[in-house]
Amino acid sequence: MSSKNSNRLNVPEARSAMDKFKMQAANEVGVNLKEGYNGDLTSREAGSVGGQMVKRMIESYEKNL
């Protein structure tokens, strides 16, 4: 069984912007992220960062409607 990573950005130049966005979201919810691998995060911490990112994306979309 092969593993395929589907977490690829369509625009490779956007990597730094997404990393910055992720760090900002983590700071907002009080999760201490470090550069690189963050496999020591709990599921709750990782989920709260992802949830905050989605929340901010939805707010941005609604604001631009």
C-alpha positions in Angstrom: 0.0 0.0 0.0 1.6 3.3 -1.1 1.2 6.5 0.7 0.5 9.6 -1.3 0.7 13.1 0.3 -2.1 15.2 -1.0 -1.1 18.3 1.0 0.5 20.0 -2.0 0.0 23.7 -2.7 -1.0 24.5 -6.3 1.2 27.5 -6.2 4.6 26.5 -4.6 5.5 30.2 -4.0 2.6 30.3 -1.5 4.4 28.1 1.0 5.8 30.9 3.1 2.5 32.8 3.2 0.7 29.6 4.3 3.4 29.0 7.0 3.0 32.6 8.3 -0.8 32.2 8.3 -0.5 28.9 10.3 1.9 30.5 12.8 -0.5 33.5 13.3 -3.5 31.1 13.8 -1.5 29.1 16.3 -0.6 32.2 18.3 -4.2 33.2 18.4 -5.3 29.9 20.0 -2.2 29.7 22.2 -0.5 26.7 20.5 3.3 26.9 20.4 4.4 25.9 16.9 8.0 25.6 15.9 9.6 25.7 12.4 9.5 22.4 10.7 8.1 19.2 12.2 5.4 19.6 14.9 4.5 15.9 15.5 4.5 16.4 19.2 1.3 18.4 19.1 -1.8 16.8 20.5 -4.8 16.2 18.2 -6.6 18.9 20.1 -3.8 21.4 19.5 -3.5 20.6 15.8 -7.2 20.7 15.3 -7.5 24.1 17.1 -4.9 25.6 14.7 -6.6 24.2 11.7 -10.0 25.3 12.9 -8.7 28.8 13.5 -7.3 28.9 10.0 -10.7 27.9 8.5 -12.5 30.4 10.7 -10.3 33.2 9.4 -10.6 32.1 5.8 -14.4 32.1 6.1 -14.4 35.5 7.8 -12.2 36.8 4.9 -14.5 35.3 2.3 -17.7 36.7 3.9 -16.1 40.2 4.2 -15.3 40.2 0.5 -18.8 39.2 -0.7 
